[in-house]
Amino acid sequence: MSYKSRTVLIIGATRGTGAAMVKNMLAANHRVIAVGRTQASVEASELAEPKAIWISADSSHEGVAEQLLGQYEPDVVVLVGGAQPTVAPFQNMSWLQFSQTWENDTKMSFEWSKALLHAATDKPRLLISFSSGASLNGSPLSGGYAGAKRMQTFLAGYAQREANLMQRNLRFLSVIPTQLIEGTAIASQASQAYAQASGKTADQFMSQWPQPLTPERCAQAVVELIQEQPKEGVVFTISGSGLAQVA
């Protein structure tokens, strides 16, 4: 199967890495279905990229994945949106703050993977979900974030196993950024918190990575994955120096 000129549905399309993906997918001649959580953010984004089809929906809610899959029949789904984690030592959080990433990011991966496996169609489809470097090394100032993002990667593997057993032409990939993505809200929040904890400035903290990872580079990597259609592997890392297959 070739993924050239396909329908790509992007969750979290209104800002940061998701917004860069909309731009790059359109440039690669894909049809883009761009999903944002709030109507206000969608309306603002539509002015910037009117060639995309813009939708306001909470993609972690039950039934949303099935509805959008049925309505737009995407060939590719990219999960890049997520909750902004509370930054604090865990003992200063409520359980709601600690678990918010599980209830949003992990649940979103669960709902979309499940919907793809249950979809009554034989058409080939690709799901790419973005995890976080925190899933590899922990993140002591963001509650349950690291575990929730790690579970997203596990879910990609679980879903691929089930697709293979069912002999379905489905691919599930997890992309793990191994450094903070410059210019994103999470990178700004995390770099300030961890810099302060270590007596540094945010710029000094970010300078630990000599080659910055940008939303543009992440978007280009997803375009590469769609075009190259890797037949093996579920887990990929991305850094300022590029994309690499892990497992």
QUISULQUI-V493784 format. One record per residue. N is the residue number from 1. RES is the residue in three letters. PHI is phi as a letter, one per 40 degrees, with the letter a starting at -180 (NA if undefined). Layout:
n->(N	N)
res->(RES	RES)
phi->(PHI	PHI)
This chain:
n->(1	2	3	4	5	6	7	8	9	10	11	12	13	14	15	16	17	18	19	20	21	22	23	24	25	26	27	28	29	30	31	32	33	34	35	36	37	38	39	40	41	42	43	44	45	46	47	48	49	50	51	52	53	54	55	56	57	58	59	60	61	62	63	64	65	66	67	68	69	70	71	72	73	74	75	76	77	78	79	80	81	82	83	84	85	86	87	88	89	90	91	92	93	94	95	96	97	98	99	100	101	102	103	104	105	106	107	108	109	110	111	112	113	114	115	116	117	118	119	120	121	122	123	124	125	126	127	128	129	130	131	132	133	134	135	136	137	138	139	140	141	142	143	144	145	146	147	148	149	150	151	152	153	154	155	156	157	158	159	160	161	162	163	164	165	166	167	168	169	170	171	172	173	174	175	176	177	178	179	180	181	182	183	184	185	186	187	188	189	190	191	192	193	194	195	196	197	198	199	200	201	202	203	204	205	206	207	208	209	210	211	212	213	214	215	216	217	218	219	220	221	222	223	224	225	226	227	228	229	230	231	232	233	234	235	236	237	238	239	240	241	242	243	244	245	246	247)
res->(MET	SER	TYR	LYS	SER	ARG	THR	VAL	LEU	ILE	ILE	GLY	ALA	THR	ARG	GLY	THR	GLY	ALA	ALA	MET	VAL	LYS	ASN	MET	LEU	ALA	ALA	ASN	HIS	ARG	VAL	ILE	ALA	VAL	GLY	ARG	THR	GLN	ALA	SER	VAL	GLU	ALA	SER	GLU	LEU	ALA	GLU	PRO	LYS	ALA	ILE	TRP	ILE	SER	ALA	ASP	SER	SER	HIS	GLU	GLY	VAL	ALA	GLU	GLN	LEU	LEU	GLY	GLN	TYR	GLU	PRO	ASP	VAL	VAL	VAL	LEU	VAL	GLY	GLY	ALA	GLN	PRO	THR	VAL	ALA	PRO	PHE	GLN	ASN	MET	SER	TRP	LEU	GLN	PHE	SER	GLN	THR	TRP	GLU	ASN	ASP	THR	LYS	MET	SER	PHE	GLU	TRP	SER	LYS	ALA	LEU	LEU	HIS	ALA	ALA	THR	ASP	LYS	PRO	ARG	LEU	LEU	ILE	SER	PHE	SER	SER	GLY	ALA	SER	LEU	ASN	GLY	SER	PRO	LEU	SER	GLY	GLY	TYR	ALA	GLY	ALA	LYS	ARG	MET	GLN	THR	PHE	LEU	ALA	GLY	TYR	ALA	GLN	ARG	GLU	ALA	ASN	LEU	MET	GLN	ARG	ASN	LEU	ARG	PHE	LEU	SER	VAL	ILE	PRO	THR	GLN	LEU	ILE	GLU	GLY	THR	ALA	ILE	ALA	SER	GLN	ALA	SER	GLN	ALA	TYR	ALA	GLN	ALA	SER	GLY	LYS	THR	ALA	ASP	GLN	PHE	MET	SER	GLN	TRP	PRO	GLN	PRO	LEU	THR	PRO	GLU	ARG	CYS	ALA	GLN	ALA	VAL	VAL	GLU	LEU	ILE	GLN	GLU	GLN	PRO	LYS	GLU	GLY	VAL	VAL	PHE	THR	ILE	SER	GLY	SER	GLY	LEU	ALA	GLN	VAL	ALA)
phi->(NA	b	c	c	f	b	c	b	b	b	c	g	c	c	a	f	c	c	c	c	c	d	c	c	c	c	c	c	g	c	c	b	b	b	b	b	c	b	c	c	c	c	c	c	c	c	c	c	b	c	c	c	c	b	b	b	a	c	c	c	c	c	g	c	d	c	c	c	c	c	c	b	f	c	c	b	b	b	b	b	c	a	c	c	c	c	b	a	d	d	c	b	b	c	c	c	c	c	c	c	c	c	c	b	c	c	c	c	c	c	c	c	c	c	c	c	c	c	c	c	a	c	c	c	a	b	b	b	b	c	c	a	c	d	c	c	b	g	a	c	b	b	f	c	d	c	c	c	c	c	c	c	c	d	c	c	c	c	c	c	d	c	c	c	c	c	f	c	c	b	b	b	b	b	b	b	c	c	a	c	c	d	g	c	c	c	c	c	c	c	c	c	c	c	c	c	c	b	g	b	c	c	c	c	c	c	c	c	b	c	b	c	b	b	d	c	c	c	c	c	c	c	d	c	c	c	c	c	f	c	c	b	g	b	b	b	b	b	b	c	c	h	c	a	c	b	a)
